[in-house]
């Protein structure tokens, strides 16, 4: 996806270059900050409760 939008940067059309650059910057922020820092820290804050929808299923498997 980044490669596709990255090709817009070399197109020479100013509006397409701006769109391609904005999408690439957004993808990099998402990949590096959100996935790299926010998700693990949110999981650490919530603790074991981050599996709450599946807790009943896990308990049933463990007891069988």
Secondary structure, 3 states (H helix, E strand, C coil): CHHHHHCCHHHCCHHHHHHHHHHHHHHHHHHHHHHHHHHHHHHHHHHHHHHHHHHHHHHHHHHC
